[in-house]
Amino acid sequence: MTLFPDAVRGMLDSSIIGRAQKNEILEINTHNIRDYAFNKHKSVDDTPYGGGMGMLMATDPIYECYKAILSTVPSDAKTRVIYMSPKGRVLTQTRAKELCEYDDIIILCGHYEGIDQRIIDEIVDEEISIGDYVLSGGELPACVLVDCISRMVEGVLPDAQCYEDESISAGLLEYPQYTRPYEFMGKKVPDVLISGNHAKIAEWRHERSLELTRERRPDMYEEYIKNNPPKEKKKR
Ligand code: SAM
């Protein structure tokens, strides 16, 4: 549910998510909230009670839009309504993975100064933020959420390992990666990667991941070490 469906479509109809829709692995529908503004000027916003800056998205068009969507969702479908909001819980890979379990996810994108609280209380199950900063609309956050969930839906990527091995999913940041050419600006690919020794390559990658995570995300590193304490070397 958005006031700018074209912005969302432009983002989600290309690349991996676009292909997943063409292959009918996922279906992404956009609904223009303005189409459900049945007042004379088709307005979707109004000034806030109590005063203050800006405009708020009003209840009725959103509620009508929501009802129209619900009428297309099978009654036994497991459905979740999410409002993209800087006041929500910050999105994590773990939460995105949990959301894969829903058959239908209805995402509400706010604009202007936000949305009348009563519509949030009435229809929203959960508020999600994409980070501690404020954007002008919920469209980019919605695309972030859809992309993050979609790549973990079976069949979207060639193999679950594609996302399981990545930064964050594995509890660590990903190791550095290299492709051809072998030498660029005098810098060569690390020898171990062309050694053909898979055990050594895996060990090298794990060590680089640990190093990078310790340096850039000490919080994540601590959590990882707590759950995966280094094995003590056997005493002779
Ligand atoms: N007045 C609101 C507040 O202070 O919480 C901010 C409104 S913001 C300008 C307009 C819309 O952008 C919000 O309703 C929300 O849908 C979206 N938005 C902005 N920042 C966001 C974030 N970090 N995560 C998710 N959605 C966000």
Residues whose N, C-alpha, C, O or C-beta is under 5 A from the ligand:
A	BS01	SAM	M84 S85 P86 K87 L108 C109 G110 H111 Y112 E113 G114 I115 I128 S129 I130 G131 Y133 V134 L135 S136 G137 G138 P141
